[in-house]
């Protein structure tokens, strides 16, 4: 999870005045995605409370 915090900090460091409209949108979108992932990992602790988290990860509980 630390890498998400590092990338969030790096993404925020871009100067808004040097970005065009499309790049500003992409920056806001990336920050939104990182914030969403951080919420589910840190606050909701989804991987630790919901076994369904692993269903689409390629892990198969079957033998």
mmCIF file of the N, C-alpha and C atoms, coordinates in Angstrom:
data_MODEL
# 
_entry.id   MODEL 
# 
loop_
_atom_site.group_PDB 
_atom_site.id 
_atom_site.type_symbol 
_atom_site.label_atom_id 
_atom_site.label_alt_id 
_atom_site.label_comp_id 
_atom_site.label_asym_id 
_atom_site.label_entity_id 
_atom_site.label_seq_id 
_atom_site.pdbx_PDB_ins_code 
_atom_site.Cartn_x 
_atom_site.Cartn_y 
_atom_site.Cartn_z 
_atom_site.occupancy 
_atom_site.B_iso_or_equiv 
_atom_site.pdbx_formal_charge 
_atom_site.auth_seq_id 
_atom_site.auth_comp_id 
_atom_site.auth_asym_id 
_atom_site.auth_atom_id 
_atom_site.pdbx_PDB_model_num 
ATOM 1   N N  . UNK A 1 1  ? 0.807   -1.187  0.000   1.00 0.00 ? 1  UNK A N  1 
ATOM 2   C CA . UNK A 1 1  ? 0.000   0.000   0.000   1.00 0.00 ? 1  UNK A CA 1 
ATOM 3   C C  . UNK A 1 1  ? 0.862   1.267   0.000   1.00 0.00 ? 1  UNK A C  1 
ATOM 4   N N  . UNK A 1 2  ? 2.081   1.104   0.483   1.00 0.00 ? 2  UNK A N  1 
ATOM 5   C CA . UNK A 1 2  ? 2.962   2.263   0.531   1.00 0.00 ? 2  UNK A CA 1 
ATOM 6   C C  . UNK A 1 2  ? 3.213   2.813   -0.874  1.00 0.00 ? 2  UNK A C  1 
ATOM 7   N N  . UNK A 1 3  ? 3.282   1.933   -1.868  1.00 0.00 ? 3  UNK A N  1 
ATOM 8   C CA . UNK A 1 3  ? 3.549   2.390   -3.239  1.00 0.00 ? 3  UNK A CA 1 
ATOM 9   C C  . UNK A 1 3  ? 2.397   3.253   -3.754  1.00 0.00 ? 3  UNK A C  1 
ATOM 10  N N  . UNK A 1 4  ? 1.178   3.002   -3.286  1.00 0.00 ? 4  UNK A N  1 
ATOM 11  C CA . UNK A 1 4  ? 0.053   3.854   -3.684  1.00 0.00 ? 4  UNK A CA 1 
ATOM 12  C C  . UNK A 1 4  ? 0.224   5.262   -3.112  1.00 0.00 ? 4  UNK A C  1 
ATOM 13  N N  . UNK A 1 5  ? 0.676   5.342   -1.882  1.00 0.00 ? 5  UNK A N  1 
ATOM 14  C CA . UNK A 1 5  ? 0.912   6.652   -1.272  1.00 0.00 ? 5  UNK A CA 1 
ATOM 15  C C  . UNK A 1 5  ? 2.037   7.396   -2.003  1.00 0.00 ? 5  UNK A C  1 
ATOM 16  N N  . UNK A 1 6  ? 3.076   6.678   -2.388  1.00 0.00 ? 6  UNK A N  1 
ATOM 17  C CA . UNK A 1 6  ? 4.197   7.295   -3.119  1.00 0.00 ? 6  UNK A CA 1 
ATOM 18  C C  . UNK A 1 6  ? 3.714   7.835   -4.460  1.00 0.00 ? 6  UNK A C  1 
ATOM 19  N N  . UNK A 1 7  ? 2.972   7.027   -5.194  1.00 0.00 ? 7  UNK A N  1 
ATOM 20  C CA . UNK A 1 7  ? 2.479   7.462   -6.502  1.00 0.00 ? 7  UNK A CA 1 
ATOM 21  C C  . UNK A 1 7  ? 1.465   8.598   -6.386  1.00 0.00 ? 7  UNK A C  1 
ATOM 22  N N  . UNK A 1 8  ? 0.685   8.587   -5.322  1.00 0.00 ? 8  UNK A N  1 
ATOM 23  C CA . UNK A 1 8  ? -0.268  9.689   -5.127  1.00 0.00 ? 8  UNK A CA 1 
ATOM 24  C C  . UNK A 1 8  ? 0.483   10.993  -4.910  1.00 0.00 ? 8  UNK A C  1 
ATOM 25  N N  . UNK A 1 9  ? 1.518   10.953  -4.093  1.00 0.00 ? 9  UNK A N  1 
ATOM 26  C CA . UNK A 1 9  ? 2.320   12.148  -3.831  1.00 0.00 ? 9  UNK A CA 1 
ATOM 27  C C  . UNK A 1 9  ? 2.986   12.648  -5.109  1.00 0.00 ? 9  UNK A C  1 
ATOM 28  N N  . UNK A 1 10 ? 3.531   11.729  -5.896  1.00 0.00 ? 10 UNK A N  1 
ATOM 29  C CA . UNK A 1 10 ? 4.182   12.105  -7.152  1.00 0.00 ? 10 UNK A CA 1 
ATOM 30  C C  . UNK A 1 10 ? 3.177   12.710  -8.132  1.00 0.00 ? 10 UNK A C  1 
ATOM 31  N N  . UNK A 1 11 ? 1.986   12.167  -8.179  1.00 0.00 ? 11 UNK A N  1 
ATOM 32  C CA . UNK A 1 11 ? 0.961   12.672  -9.087  1.00 0.00 ? 11 UNK A CA 1 
ATOM 33  C C  . UNK A 1 11 ? 0.507   14.068  -8.680  1.00 0.00 ? 11 UNK A C  1 
ATOM 34  N N  . UNK A 1 12 ? 0.410   14.315  -7.390  1.00 0.00 ? 12 UNK A N  1 
ATOM 35  C CA . UNK A 1 12 ? -0.004  15.637  -6.916  1.00 0.00 ? 12 UNK A CA 1 
ATOM 36  C C  . UNK A 1 12 ? 1.042   16.711  -7.182  1.00 0.00 ? 12 UNK A C  1 
ATOM 37  N N  . UNK A 1 13 ? 2.297   16.319  -7.378  1.00 0.00 ? 13 UNK A N  1 
ATOM 38  C CA . UNK A 1 13 ? 3.382   17.282  -7.536  1.00 0.00 ? 13 UNK A CA 1 
ATOM 39  C C  . UNK A 1 13 ? 3.360   18.007  -8.889  1.00 0.00 ? 13 UNK A C  1 
ATOM 40  N N  . UNK A 1 14 ? 2.612   17.481  -9.853  1.00 0.00 ? 14 UNK A N  1 
ATOM 41  C CA . UNK A 1 14 ? 2.550   18.146  -11.154 1.00 0.00 ? 14 UNK A CA 1 
ATOM 42  C C  . UNK A 1 14 ? 1.878   19.513  -11.018 1.00 0.00 ? 14 UNK A C  1 
ATOM 43  N N  . UNK A 1 15 ? 2.457   20.507  -11.641 1.00 0.00 ? 15 UNK A N  1 
ATOM 44  C CA . UNK A 1 15 ? 1.915   21.858  -11.613 1.00 0.00 ? 15 UNK A CA 1 
ATOM 45  C C  . UNK A 1 15 ? 0.673   21.922  -12.502 1.00 0.00 ? 15 UNK A C  1 
ATOM 46  N N  . UNK A 1 16 ? -0.459  22.312  -11.930 1.00 0.00 ? 16 UNK A N  1 
ATOM 47  C CA . UNK A 1 16 ? -1.714  22.387  -12.679 1.00 0.00 ? 16 UNK A CA 1 
ATOM 48  C C  . UNK A 1 16 ? -1.625  23.350  -13.860 1.00 0.00 ? 16 UNK A C  1 
ATOM 49  N N  . UNK A 1 17 ? -0.842  24.406  -13.728 1.00 0.00 ? 17 UNK A N  1 
ATOM 50  C CA . UNK A 1 17 ? -0.737  25.395  -14.801 1.00 0.00 ? 17 UNK A CA 1 
ATOM 51  C C  . UNK A 1 17 ? 0.046   24.882  -16.007 1.00 0.00 ? 17 UNK A C  1 
ATOM 52  N N  . UNK A 1 18 ? 0.870   23.860  -15.806 1.00 0.00 ? 18 UNK A N  1 
ATOM 53  C CA . UNK A 1 18 ? 1.659   23.339  -16.918 1.00 0.00 ? 18 UNK A CA 1 
ATOM 54  C C  . UNK A 1 18 ? 0.935   22.218  -17.665 1.00 0.00 ? 18 UNK A C  1 
ATOM 55  N N  . UNK A 1 19 ? -0.213  21.794  -17.156 1.00 0.00 ? 19 UNK A N  1 
ATOM 56  C CA . UNK A 1 19 ? -0.963  20.707  -17.792 1.00 0.00 ? 19 UNK A CA 1 
ATOM 57  C C  . UNK A 1 19 ? -2.096  21.268  -18.633 1.00 0.00 ? 19 UNK A C  1 
ATOM 58  N N  . UNK A 1 20 ? -2.346  20.599  -19.774 1.00 0.00 ? 20 UNK A N  1 
ATOM 59  C CA . UNK A 1 20 ? -3.514  21.003  -20.557 1.00 0.00 ? 20 UNK A CA 1 
ATOM 60  C C  . UNK A 1 20 ? -4.764  20.338  -19.974 1.00 0.00 ? 20 UNK A C  1 
ATOM 61  N N  . UNK A 1 21 ? -5.906  20.614  -20.526 1.00 0.00 ? 21 UNK A N  1 
ATOM 62  C CA . UNK A 1 21 ? -7.176  20.135  -19.967 1.00 0.00 ? 21 UNK A CA 1 
ATOM 63  C C  . UNK A 1 21 ? -7.232  18.608  -19.906 1.00 0.00 ? 21 UNK A C  1 
ATOM 64  N N  . UNK A 1 22 ? -6.756  17.953  -20.945 1.00 0.00 ? 22 UNK A N  1 
ATOM 65  C CA . UNK A 1 22 ? -6.767  16.495  -20.979 1.00 0.00 ? 22 UNK A CA 1 
ATOM 66  C C  . UNK A 1 22 ? -5.851  15.912  -19.909 1.00 0.00 ? 22 UNK A C  1 
ATOM 67  N N  . UNK A 1 23 ? -4.695  16.499  -19.733 1.00 0.00 ? 23 UNK A N  1 
ATOM 68  C CA . UNK A 1 23 ? -3.748  16.019  -18.724 1.00 0.00 ? 23 UNK A CA 1 
ATOM 69  C C  . UNK A 1 23 ? -4.263  16.268  -17.315 1.00 0.00 ? 23 UNK A C  1 
ATOM 70  N N  . UNK A 1 24 ? -4.948  17.389  -17.094 1.00 0.00 ? 24 UNK A N  1 
ATOM 71  C CA . UNK A 1 24 ? -5.549  17.656  -15.784 1.00 0.00 ? 24 UNK A CA 1 
ATOM 72  C C  . UNK A 1 24 ? -6.632  16.631  -15.465 1.00 0.00 ? 24 UNK A C  1 
ATOM 73  N N  . UNK A 1 25 ? -7.421  16.283  -16.486 1.00 0.00 ? 25 UNK A N  1 
ATOM 74  C CA . UNK A 1 25 ? -8.444  15.252  -16.298 1.00 0.00 ? 25 UNK A CA 1 
ATOM 75  C C  . UNK A 1 25 ? -7.794  13.926  -15.923 1.00 0.00 ? 25 UNK A C  1 
ATOM 76  N N  . UNK A 1 26 ? -6.747  13.556  -16.649 1.00 0.00 ? 26 UNK A N  1 
ATOM 77  C CA . UNK A 1 26 ? -6.056  12.293  -16.366 1.00 0.00 ? 26 UNK A CA 1 
ATOM 78  C C  . UNK A 1 26 ? -5.459  12.300  -14.966 1.00 0.00 ? 26 UNK A C  1 
ATOM 79  N N  . UNK A 1 27 ? -4.921  13.423  -14.536 1.00 0.00 ? 27 UNK A N  1 
ATOM 80  C CA . UNK A 1 27 ? -4.362  13.525  -13.195 1.00 0.00 ? 27 UNK A CA 1 
ATOM 81  C C  . UNK A 1 27 ? -5.460  13.348  -12.146 1.00 0.00 ? 27 UNK A C  1 
ATOM 82  N N  . UNK A 1 28 ? -6.583  14.027  -12.316 1.00 0.00 ? 28 UNK A N  1 
ATOM 83  C CA . UNK A 1 28 ? -7.696  13.894  -11.369 1.00 0.00 ? 28 UNK A CA 1 
ATOM 84  C C  . UNK A 1 28 ? -8.238  12.469  -11.353 1.00 0.00 ? 28 UNK A C  1 
ATOM 85  N N  . UNK A 1 29 ? -8.304  11.846  -12.539 1.00 0.00 ? 29 UNK A N  1 
ATOM 86  C CA . UNK A 1 29 ? -8.801  10.473  -12.625 1.00 0.00 ? 29 UNK A CA 1 
ATOM 87  C C  . UNK A 1 29 ? -7.850  9.524   -11.882 1.00 0.00 ? 29 UNK A C  1 
ATOM 88  N N  . UNK A 1 30 ? -6.555  9.679   -12.103 1.00 0.00 ? 30 UNK A N  1 
ATOM 89  C CA . UNK A 1 30 ? -5.581  8.819   -11.431 1.00 0.00 ? 30 UNK A CA 1 
ATOM 90  C C  . UNK A 1 30 ? -5.652  9.002   -9.913  1.00 0.00 ? 30 UNK A C  1 
ATOM 91  N N  . UNK A 1 31 ? -5.735  10.237  -9.454  1.00 0.00 ? 31 UNK A N  1 
ATOM 92  C CA . UNK A 1 31 ? -5.852  10.481  -8.016  1.00 0.00 ? 31 UNK A CA 1 
ATOM 93  C C  . UNK A 1 31 ? -7.127  9.856   -7.448  1.00 0.00 ? 31 UNK A C  1 
ATOM 94  N N  . UNK A 1 32 ? -8.198  9.918   -8.206  1.00 0.00 ? 32 UNK A N  1 
ATOM 95  C CA . UNK A 1 32 ? -9.455  9.316   -7.775  1.00 0.00 ? 32 UNK A CA 1 
ATOM 96  C C  . UNK A 1 32 ? -9.331  7.802   -7.647  1.00 0.00 ? 32 UNK A C  1 
ATOM 97  N N  . UNK A 1 33 ? -8.687  7.181   -8.619  1.00 0.00 ? 33 UNK A N  1 
ATOM 98  C CA . UNK A 1 33 ? -8.491  5.718   -8.580  1.00 0.00 ? 33 UNK A CA 1 
ATOM 99  C C  . UNK A 1 33 ? -7.610  5.308   -7.404  1.00 0.00 ? 33 UNK A C  1 
ATOM 100 N N  . UNK A 1 34 ? -6.547  6.073   -7.183  1.00 0.00 ? 34 UNK A N  1 
ATOM 101 C CA . UNK A 1 34 ? -5.653  5.765   -6.063  1.00 0.00 ? 34 UNK A CA 1 
ATOM 102 C C  . UNK A 1 34 ? -6.405  5.924   -4.744  1.00 0.00 ? 34 UNK A C  1 
ATOM 103 N N  . UNK A 1 35 ? -7.182  7.003   -4.609  1.00 0.00 ? 35 UNK A N  1 
ATOM 104 C CA . UNK A 1 35 ? -7.951  7.222   -3.389  1.00 0.00 ? 35 UNK A CA 1 
ATOM 105 C C  . UNK A 1 35 ? -8.957  6.098   -3.154  1.00 0.00 ? 35 UNK A C  1 
ATOM 106 N N  . UNK A 1 36 ? -9.586  5.632   -4.224  1.00 0.00 ? 36 UNK A N  1 
ATOM 107 C CA . UNK A 1 36 ? -10.534 4.521   -4.107  1.00 0.00 ? 36 UNK A CA 1 
ATOM 108 C C  . UNK A 1 36 ? -9.831  3.259   -3.624  1.00 0.00 ? 36 UNK A C  1 
ATOM 109 N N  . UNK A 1 37 ? -8.703  2.937   -4.233  1.00 0.00 ? 37 UNK A N  1 
ATOM 110 C CA . UNK A 1 37 ? -7.954  1.744   -3.821  1.00 0.00 ? 37 UNK A CA 1 
ATOM 111 C C  . UNK A 1 37 ? -7.488  1.861   -2.373  1.00 0.00 ? 37 UNK A C  1 
ATOM 112 N N  . UNK A 1 38 ? -7.004  3.029   -1.995  1.00 0.00 ? 38 UNK A N  1 
ATOM 113 C CA . UNK A 1 38 ? -6.560  3.225   -0.617  1.00 0.00 ? 38 UNK A CA 1 
ATOM 114 C C  . UNK A 1 38 ? -7.717  3.081   0.369   1.00 0.00 ? 38 UNK A C  1 
ATOM 115 N N  . UNK A 1 39 ? -8.885  3.594   -0.006  1.00 0.00 ? 39 UNK A N  1 
ATOM 116 C CA . UNK A 1 39 ? -10.054 3.445   0.868   1.00 0.00 ? 39 UNK A CA 1 
ATOM 117 C C  . UNK A 1 39 ? -10.365 1.975   1.114   1.00 0.00 ? 39 UNK A C  1 
ATOM 118 N N  . UNK A 1 40 ? -10.460 1.200   0.030   1.00 0.00 ? 40 UNK A N  1 
ATOM 119 C CA . UNK A 1 40 ? -10.841 -0.203  0.179   1.00 0.00 ? 40 UNK A CA 1 
ATOM 120 C C  . UNK A 1 40 ? -9.764  -1.024  0.885   1.00 0.00 ? 40 UNK A C  1 
ATOM 121 N N  . UNK A 1 41 ? -8.508  -0.650  0.703   1.00 0.00 ? 41 UNK A N  1 
ATOM 122 C CA . UNK A 1 41 ? -7.439  -1.406  1.351   1.00 0.00 ? 41 UNK A CA 1 
ATOM 123 C C  . UNK A 1 41 ? -7.213  -0.998  2.804   1.00 0.00 ? 41 UNK A C  1 
ATOM 124 N N  . UNK A 1 42 ? -7.244  0.301   3.081   1.00 0.00 ? 42 UNK A N  1 
ATOM 125 C CA . UNK A 1 42 ? -6.899  0.767   4.415   1.00 0.00 ? 42 UNK A CA 1 
ATOM 126 C C  . UNK A 1 42 ? -8.100  0.968   5.337   1.00 0.00 ? 42 UNK A C  1 
ATOM 127 N N  . UNK A 1 43 ? -9.132  1.606   4.857   1.00 0.00 ? 43 UNK A N  1 
ATOM 128 C CA . UNK A 1 43 ? -10.262 1.936   5.727   1.00 0.00 ? 43 UNK A CA 1 
ATOM 129 C C  . UNK A 1 43 ? -11.264 0.777   5.818   1.00 0.00 ? 43 UNK A C  1 
ATOM 130 N N  . UNK A 1 44 ? -11.688 0.277   4.668   1.00 0.00 ? 44 UNK A N  1 
ATOM 131 C CA . UNK A 1 44 ? -12.671 -0.808  4.679   1.00 0.00 ? 44 UNK A CA 1 
ATOM 132 C C  . UNK A 1 44 ? -12.018 -2.163  4.920   1.00 0.00 ? 44 UNK A C  1 
ATOM 133 N N  . UNK A 1 45 ? -10.723 -2.250  4.673   1.00 0.00 ? 45 UNK A N  1 
ATOM 134 C CA . UNK A 1 45 ? -9.949  -3.483  4.814   1.00 0.00 ? 45 UNK A CA 1 
ATOM 135 C C  . UNK A 1 45 ? -10.614 -4.646  4.089   1.00 0.00 ? 45 UNK A C  1 
ATOM 136 N N  . UNK A 1 46 ? -11.036 -4.376  2.880   1.00 0.00 ? 46 UNK A N  1 
ATOM 137 C CA . UNK A 1 46 ? -11.769 -5.358  2.090   1.00 0.00 ? 46 UNK A CA 1 
ATOM 138 C C  . UNK A 1 46 ? -11.029 -6.691  1.924   1.00 0.00 ? 46 UNK A C  1 
ATOM 139 N N  . UNK A 1 47 ? -9.721  -6.715  1.645   1.00 0.00 ? 47 UNK A N  1 
ATOM 140 C CA . UNK A 1 47 ? -9.071  -8.019  1.488   1.00 0.00 ? 47 UNK A CA 1 
ATOM 141 C C  . UNK A 1 47 ? -9.101  -8.858  2.761   1.00 0.00 ? 47 UNK A C  1 
ATOM 142 N N  . UNK A 1 48 ? -9.257  -8.222  3.900   1.00 0.00 ? 48 UNK A N  1 
ATOM 143 C CA . UNK A 1 48 ? -9.197  -8.936  5.168   1.00 0.00 ? 48 UNK A CA 1 
ATOM 144 C C  . UNK A 1 48 ? -10.569 -9.292  5.728   1.00 0.00 ? 48 UNK A C  1 
ATOM 145 N N  . UNK A 1 49 ? -11.618 -8.709  5.153   1.00 0.00 ? 49 UNK A N  1 
ATOM 146 C CA . UNK A 1 49 ? -12.962 -8.944  5.691   1.00 0.00 ? 49 UNK A CA 1 
ATOM 147 C C  . UNK A 1 49 ? -13.911 -9.594  4.696   1.00 0.00 ? 49 UNK A C  1 
ATOM 148 N N  . UNK A 1 50 ? -13.538 -9.667  3.437   1.00 0.00 ? 50 UNK A N  1 
ATOM 149 C CA . UNK A 1 50 ? -14.442 -10.190 2.418   1.00 0.00 ? 50 UNK A CA 1 
ATOM 150 C C  . UNK A 1 50 ? -13.705 -11.178 1.521   1.00 0.00 ? 50 UNK A C  1 
ATOM 151 N N  . UNK A 1 51 ? -13.993 -12.466 1.627   1.00 0.00 ? 51 UNK A N  1 
ATOM 152 C CA . UNK A 1 51 ? -13.306 -13.464 0.802   1.00 0.00 ? 51 UNK A CA 1 
ATOM 153 C C  . UNK A 1 51 ? -13.574 -13.282 -0.695  1.00 0.00 ? 51 UNK A C  1 
ATOM 154 N N  . UNK A 1 52 ? -14.666 -12.616 -1.059  1.00 0.00 ? 52 UNK A N  1 
ATOM 155 C CA . UNK A 1 52 ? -14.987 -12.399 -2.472  1.00 0.00 ? 52 UNK A CA 1 
ATOM 156 C C  . UNK A 1 52 ? -13.972 -11.474 -3.148  1.00 0.00 ? 52 UNK A C  1 
ATOM 157 N N  . UNK A 1 53 ? -13.182 -10.751 -2.371  1.00 0.00 ? 53 UNK A N  1 
ATOM 158 C CA . UNK A 1 53 ? -12.140 -9.878  -2.916  1.00 0.00 ? 53 UNK A CA 1 
ATOM 159 C C  . UNK A 1 53 ? -11.198 -10.659 -3.822  1.00 0.00 ? 53 UNK A C  1 
ATOM 160 N N  . UNK A 1 54 ? -10.979 -11.932 -3.524  1.00 0.00 ? 54 UNK A N  1 
ATOM 161 C CA . UNK A 1 54 ? -10.001 -12.737 -4.246  1.00 0.00 ? 54 UNK A CA 1 
ATOM 162 C C  . UNK A 1 54 ? -10.586 -13.488 -5.437  1.00 0.00 ? 54 UNK A C  1 
ATOM 163 N N  . UNK A 1 55 ? -11.881 -13.367 -5.673  1.00 0.00 ? 55 UNK A N  1 
ATOM 164 C CA . UNK A 1 55 ? -12.507 -14.143 -6.742  1.00 0.00 ? 55 UNK A CA 1 
ATOM 165 C C  . UNK A 1 55 ? -11.989 -13.795 -8.128  1.00 0.00 ? 55 UNK A C  1 
ATOM 166 N N  . UNK A 1 56 ? -11.761 -12.521 -8.436  1.00 0.00 ? 56 UNK A N  1 
ATOM 167 C CA . UNK A 1 56 ? -11.318 -12.130 -9.761  1.00 0.00 ? 56 UNK A CA 1 
ATOM 168 C C  . UNK A 1 56 ? -9.805  -11.991 -9.863  1.00 0.00 ? 56 UNK A C  1 
ATOM 169 N N  . UNK A 1 57 ? -9.073  -12.461 -8.873  1.00 0.00 ? 57 UNK A N  1 
ATOM 170 C CA . UNK A 1 57 ? -7.627  -12.304 -8.877  1.00 0.00 ? 57 UNK A CA 1 
ATOM 171 C C  . UNK A 1 57 ? -6.907  -13.505 -9.484  1.00 0.00 ? 57 UNK A C  1 
ATOM 172 N N  . UNK A 1 58 ? -7.629  -14.516 -9.883  1.00 0.00 ? 58 UNK A N  1 
ATOM 173 C CA . UNK A 1 58 ? -6.999  -15.696 -10.445 1.00 0.00 ? 58 UNK A CA 1 
ATOM 174 C C  . UNK A 1 58 ? -6.739  -16.770 -9.404  1.00 0.00 ? 58 UNK A C  1 
ATOM 175 N N  . UNK A 1 59 ? -6.989  -16.462 -8.136  1.00 0.00 ? 59 UNK A N  1 
ATOM 176 C CA . UNK A 1 59 ? -6.840  -17.470 -7.093  1.00 0.00 ? 59 UNK A CA 1 
ATOM 177 C C  . UNK A 1 59 ? -8.089  -18.337 -7.074  1.00 0.00 ? 59 UNK A C  1 
ATOM 178 N N  . UNK A 1 60 ? -7.890  -19.632 -7.003  1.00 0.00 ? 60 UNK A N  1 
ATOM 179 C CA . UNK A 1 60 ? -9.009  -20.555 -6.997  1.00 0.00 ? 60 UNK A CA 1 
ATOM 180 C C  . UNK A 1 60 ? -8.981  -21.368 -5.717  1.00 0.00 ? 60 UNK A C  1 
ATOM 181 N N  . UNK A 1 61 ? -10.025 -21.267 -4.902  1.00 0.00 ? 61 UNK A N  1 
ATOM 182 C CA . UNK A 1 61 ? -10.018 -22.029 -3.642  1.00 0.00 ? 61 UNK A CA 1 
ATOM 183 C C  . UNK A 1 61 ? -10.231 -23.526 -3.855  1.00 0.00 ? 61 UNK A C  1 
ATOM 184 N N  . UNK A 1 62 ? -10.637 -23.890 -5.065  1.00 0.00 ? 62 UNK A N  1 
ATOM 185 C CA . UNK A 1 62 ? -10.842 -25.306 -5.339  1.00 0.00 ? 62 UNK A CA 1 
ATOM 186 C C  . UNK A 1 62 ? -9.523  -26.058 -5.460  1.00 0.00 ? 62 UNK A C  1 
ATOM 187 N N  . UNK A 1 63 ? -9.569  -27.342 -5.215  1.00 0.00 ? 63 UNK A N  1 
ATOM 188 C CA . UNK A 1 63 ? -8.350  -28.137 -5.283  1.00 0.00 ? 63 UNK A CA 1 
ATOM 189 C C  . UNK A 1 63 ? -8.124  -28.654 -6.677  1.00 0.00 ? 63 UNK A C  1 
# 
